[in-house]
Amino acid sequence: MEAAKEIERAELHRTIWRIANDLRGSVDGWDFKTYVLGMLFYRFISENLTAYLNEQERAAGDSTFEYAILTDEDAEQGRAETVVEKGFYVLPSDLFENVRARARNDANLNETLSRVFRNIEASATGTASEDDLKGLFDDLDVNSTKLGSTVAKRNEKVVKLLDAVGELQLGTFADNTIDAFGDAYEYLMTMYASSAGKSGGEFFTPQEVSELLARIAVVGKTAVNKVYDPACGSGSLLLKFAKILGPENVRQGFFGQEINLTTYNLCRINMFLHDVNYEKFDIAHGDTLTDPVHWDDEPFEVIVSNPPYSTKWEGDANPLLINDPRYAPAGVLAPKSRADLAFTMHMLSWLAVNGTAAIVEFPGVLYRGGAEQKIRKYLIDNNYVDTVIQLPPDLFFGTTIATCVIVLKKSKADNDTLFIDASTGFVRSGNKNKLSEANRARILDAFAARADADHFAKLVGNSEIAENNYNIAVSSYVEAEDTREVVDIKALNAEIARIVERQSELRSQIDAIVADLEGKTA
């Protein structure tokens, strides 16, 4: 079964790659991604709604009901009830399959799609799902000159896009292969992030790293109240919990905030594509550090994040922040040019007493002095740092640096910090390093065991860390294995003596040959 699924997934990936290369043309890859993902989203909600309504009506006794062939007038009577359940509504004439069927002969296709997208967003206006739908199609601009210099050329490309996305083998909802939509999204994000460098990669955490962080955060748990990411990017980290625990075991849902508008839209699309209903996610747009949205939702049992490295923020230029309950306990703010530990303090503040936070950090925050050292002092003295993990280099898109993971807890059974050196545990895949399943398992085993392991893990008392100026760099505590070859000095000297002797013999022979040649030519 798993092998068949992998074959299906590989075929899906090949098709997506072909679509991207066939259709991209003059459109930059990272921009074109939004067109493919937007159209994928349009297809998803059309099929999701159709499957839902067909199931409802057939269960009620109409065995031949088919929503896609209803008239818009007949469909209107089900609008209000459906919006309450699904959060949106799509009239039959606006469904992906029906618009696609007419597209080749629709000279005003650009206007048709613009109207359809407006209608879908408007279906949620004034309802509980309005914020989840608003602006989701903003980046799918079918009138953009990026698609072509004339309306005809743009429409020609959009027809190809509709056909290509429509031909993707994504299964049916009844076949329980719905995760194919989510998988298609993740593959597209990985594909474009790997080729777009920082412009795209900063918004996407590789799946292997997401898997590690999520599993660290749920050790010993089969369910959690809710998960939160204050810099959620495209949402891949949050959604790992749906796969690991099952969406029903994230009881109150998925919460996140994202400062980049395009990525905020992608995150909400990602939630829908993974069939997370609008009631189960709350993704906000804005600056988490200065304007956090989820005050009323904290504390969170699980927090995971890969916040931007060494990003600028207001810091002490804003006199209000030192009194902010998230930052005030440390008595100092993270530097204006390096907000890393501001994110850390924010997450600690919103972490539940029984919770776990797993945060990807830039390595400098582990050892730099000044305000960052004072924040580390606060974290160590109050016994909030559970584990520090050194990751291998070159795991993330857009950077080759070796990042680390800080695990925070408010309820620990000891006054120690565990250090894990996983810097050499990786496999090379393409132009990036990856954490294999075995690499991740070794880290998780060490994390759970919380004991010393030669050259890999070290449990260190917080008093020792204090004596070391609150330096929490893993290399300061875990001794690296000496992999240099042991050399037998006596044998080496004997070999050198033999080489010197042989060299002397060869010189004598050469001198004799030269003398003989000179004698013959004299």
C-alpha positions, 0 to 999 in steps of 0.5 A: 500500500505504501509502495503504491502511494509512493509511486502515485506521489512520484507520478504527481511530482513529475506531472507538477514539474512538467506543468511548471516548466511548460507554463512558466515561460516569462513568469518568474518561478516563485511568482508562477507558484502562486498561479499554480497553487491558486488554481489548485486551491480553486479546484480543491474547494470546488471538488471539496464542496461538490463531494460534501453536497453530493454526500449530504443529498444522497444520504438524504435519499436522492441517490442520483444527486449531482451538484455540478449539473444543478442550475445556479437558481436551484443551488441558491437554496442551500447556500446559507446552511452550507456556508455555516458548515464549510465556510464558503459557497461555489455556485455550480456554474462557478465550479472549477470543472464547469469553468474549465469546460467552457474556458477554451471558448470563453473570450472573456475568461479573465473576466469570468475567473475574476468574477468567480473568485470574487463570488467565492470570497463574497460567499463568506462575507458577514459570516464566521469564516470571512477572515479565513477567505478574504483575499485568498485569490489576491495573488491569482491575478489573471489580468497580470502582464506576467501572463502575457502582453495581451488579454488573448495571450493571457487567456491562452496561458490560463486555459493551459493552466486550468487544463494542467491543474485539472488533469492532475491525478489527485483522486477523489474524496471518496477514495480517501486520497485527499492528502494528494492535494496537500502533497501537491502543495508541499511539493510545489513549495519545495520545488520553488523554494529550492530554486528561488533561494531566499526569496522563497525559501525563507517561507518554507521549512523542509519537511524533514525538519518540520517532522523532527520539531513536531515529534519533539513537541509531542513526545509522550502525548497522543493529543494536544489542545492546540498548536501555534507558530508565531512566524508560520510562513506557509504553514507546513510546520503547523500541519505536521501535527495533523499528520502525526497526531491526526487532525482530530487530536489537535482539539482546538486547532491550528493558530499562527501569524505571518507578516508577509501578505503573500505567504499569509495567503499561502498558509490559509490556502495550505490549511484548506488543501489539507482539508482543515475546516475553517473552524479549526484554523486561525491564521492572522496577518501582522507583526507578531513581535509588536502586534500579536493577534492571539492574546485571547487564545494563549496559552498553547500546549505546543509551539513550533517555529522557524522564525526569520534569522537575525531580523530587525525589530523595534526593540528598545526604540519602542519604550512600550516594549520593555513593559510588554508582559512577554519581554519584561521578565528578562529585564532586557529586550533583544537587540534591534538588529537581531530579533531572534530571542524576542521570538523566543521570549514571546513563545515562552510567554504563551507556552502552557505550563504543561507545554513544549516549544521547539524553535529553530534558532540562528547559532549566534543566539547561543553564545553572543554577549550583551542583551542576548546573554542576559536573556539566556541568563533569565532562561537558564536561571528559571530552568526553562531551557530543556534541550539545545540541539545542533543541526547539520549545515545546509538543511534550509533553503536560502542559507547554508548555515548550521542552525540549532533547535532550542526546546523550552518547557515550563515544567521540568523534572530536573535543573539540567539542560540536555545538549545534542550534537546532531551536526554530522547526522545527515544525508546529501540529497541534490544540492541540500543536506537532509535529515534521514529517518534514521538521523531523526530517530537518533535525535529523538531517542537521545531527547527522550533518554535525557542521558549522556551519550559519547560525542552526541549528548550531554546532560549539563547542570544549569549551575555549570552553564552559569559558570560558563557565562550562560553560553549554551552552544552545543560544542561547549559541552559535547566533545566532538569525536576525533576521527583522525587516523591514529598514526604509528610514529615508529612505523612512519619514521621507518617508512621515511628512512626507507624512502630516503634510502631508496631516493639515495640509491636512485640518485646514484643510479642516475648519476652513473647513467649521466656519467656514462652518457657524458663519457660516450659523447666526449 
